[in-house]
Amino acid sequence: MTANSRQLALQTLIEWEHGQFFASDIIDRLAKAGGLDHRDTALLQTLVMCVLRNMTLLDHMLDQVCDNKRLERHVHWLLRLGAAQLLLLEMPPHAAVNETVDLAQKARGLVNAVLRRIEREKATLLAQIPSLPLDDKFSQPDWLIERWRKQYGEQNAAALCEWNQTQPVTFIRLNQLQPAPAAIPENFE
């Protein structure tokens, strides 16, 4: 049976937490072992990187809807994964909730209840983001924000935090040592 992207995302996040491997290395290994095609691998990468890039914000949101401090590690990662899909990635709620609940095992009821509440309160949760402190809003470490504040001022520190959270642009470079491809798109630079 081929593993699905959400299942491998959860596995990646739990393995990443141990601190022995980079998330990208874990993603590559699990996607290959799971037999994922390129679309499912892209979804896996999107899910994992969104959760890791926004972990503090997701935990803040979870604190609003449940007792986030007392969750088992597995359930905590599942709720982060589900919340990221609902709040940040804007995935269809039925897919995000159902697929995440399917991974919950014995905590299915809790995960379902919390994700349904997030879905109901989505507008309220998203509306509070602009007023959050920079460390929660942008999931950046306090020490880094303080350093940027001292060096660049409050506005520039906020701009750096926002820039640091943007998804990186993908670049493609043709190998000039290889024969030219049959067709290069016109807008390819």
C-alpha positions in Angstrom: 0.0 0.0 0.0 1.3 3.4 -0.9 1.4 5.9 2.0 -0.4 9.2 1.8 1.1 12.6 2.0 -0.6 13.5 5.3 0.5 10.3 7.0 4.1 10.9 5.8 3.9 14.5 6.9 3.1 13.4 10.4 5.9 10.9 10.4 8.3 13.5 9.1 7.4 16.0 11.8 7.7 13.5 14.6 11.1 12.3 13.2 12.3 15.9 12.7 11.5 16.7 16.4 14.3 14.3 17.4 16.8 16.7 15.7 18.9 14.2 13.9 18.0 15.0 10.3 16.9 18.0 8.3 13.2 18.0 7.3 14.0 18.1 3.6 16.1 14.9 4.0 13.4 13.1 5.9 10.8 14.2 3.2 13.0 12.9 0.4 13.6 9.6 2.1 9.9 9.0 3.1 8.5 10.1 -0.2 10.8 7.6 -2.0 10.1 4.8 0.4 6.3 5.6 0.3 6.2 5.5 -3.5 4.8 9.1 -3.8 4.5 10.7 -7.2 5.7 14.2 -7.7 2.3 15.8 -6.8 2.0 13.9 -3.6 5.6 14.7 -2.7 4.9 18.4 -3.3 1.9 18.2 -1.0 4.1 16.4 1.6 6.7 19.1 1.4 4.1 21.9 1.6 2.4 20.4 4.7 5.7 19.8 6.6 7.3 23.2 5.7 4.1 25.1 6.5 3.9 23.5 10.0 7.6 24.0 10.7 7.6 27.6 9.4 4.5 28.5 11.5 4.8 26.3 14.6 4.5 29.1 17.2 1.5 30.7 15.4 -0.2 27.3 15.2 0.4 26.6 18.9 -1.0 30.0 19.7 -4.1 29.2 17.6 -4.4 25.8 19.3 -4.2 27.4 22.7 -7.4 29.3 21.8 -9.4 26.2 21.1 -8.0 23.5 23.4 -5.7 22.7 26.3 -2.6 22.6 24.0 -0.1 22.1 26.9 -1.4 18.6 27.9 -1.5 16.9 24.6 0.4 13.8 23.7 3.2 14.5 21.2 1.6 12.6 18.4 -1.8 14.4 18.9 -0.1 17.8 19.2 1.7 17.3 15.8 -1.6 16.1 14.3 -3.5 19.2 15.5 -0.7 21.4 14.2 -0.9 19.6 10.8 -4.7 19.9 10.7 -4.7 23.6 11.8 -2.1 24.5 9.2 -4.3 22.9 6.5 -7.4 24.8 7.7 -6.0 28.2 8.6 -2.9 28.7 6.5 -3.1 26.5 3.4 -6.8 27.0 3.0 -7.4 23.4 2.0 -11.0 22.1 1.8 -12.2 21.5 5.3 -13.6 18.1 4.6 -10.3 16.8 3.3 -8.2 18.5 6.0 -10.4 17.3 8.9 -11.2 13.8 7.6 -7.7 12.9 6.5 -6.2 14.2 9.8 -8.8 12.4 11.9 -8.0 9.2 10.1 -4.4 9.4 11.4 -5.4 10.1 15.0 -6.0 6.4 16.1 -7.3 6.5 19.7 -7.6 10.3 19.8 -10.0 10.5 16.8 -12.7 12.2 18.9 -10.4 14.9 20.3 -8.8 15.7 16.9 -12.1 15.8 15.2 -13.6 18.1 17.8 -10.6 20.5 17.9 -10.4 20.7 14.1 -14.1 21.2 13.7 -13.9 24.1 16.2 -11.0 25.6 14.3 -13.1 25.4 11.2 -16.1 27.1 12.9 -13.9 29.8 14.4 -11.5 30.3 11.5 -12.5 34.0 10.8 -12.0 34.9 14.5 -8.6 33.1 14.7 -7.3 34.7 11.5 -8.6 38.1 12.5 -6.4 38.1 15.7 -3.1 37.4 13.8 -2.3 41.1 12.9 -2.4 42.1 16.6 -0.2 39.2 17.9 3.3 39.9 19.1 5.9 39.4 16.4 7.2 36.1 17.9 3.8 34.5 17.7 2.7 36.2 14.5 5.8 35.1 12.5 7.0 32.2 14.5 10.4 33.7 15.0 12.6 33.3 18.1 12.5 36.1 20.7 16.3 36.5 20.6 16.3 37.1 16.9 13.4 39.6 17.0 15.1 41.5 19.8 18.4 41.6 17.9 16.6 43.0 14.8 14.7 45.5 16.9 18.0 46.8 18.4 19.7 46.9 15.0 16.9 48.1 12.7 14.0 49.4 14.8 10.5 48.0 15.3 9.2 48.6 11.8 12.2 47.1 10.0 12.2 44.1 12.5 8.6 43.4 11.6 9.4 43.7 7.9 12.3 41.3 8.3 10.1 38.8 10.2 7.5 39.0 7.4 10.2 38.6 4.7 11.7 35.6 6.6 8.3 33.9 6.5 7.8 34.2 2.7 8.0 31.0 0.7 11.2 30.9 -1.2 11.1 31.3 -5.0 12.2 28.3 -7.1 14.8 28.9 -9.7 15.8 26.6 -12.6 19.1 26.9 -14.4 19.9 25.1 -17.6 23.2 23.3 -17.7 25.1 25.0 -20.5 27.5 22.0 -20.8 24.6 19.7 -21.9 22.9 19.8 -25.3 20.0 22.3 -25.4 16.5 21.0 -24.7 14.2 20.6 -27.6 12.0 23.5 -26.7 12.6 26.3 -24.2 9.5 28.3 -23.2 9.5 32.0 -24.4 9.1 33.4 -20.9 12.0 31.3 -19.6 14.8 33.5 -18.4 
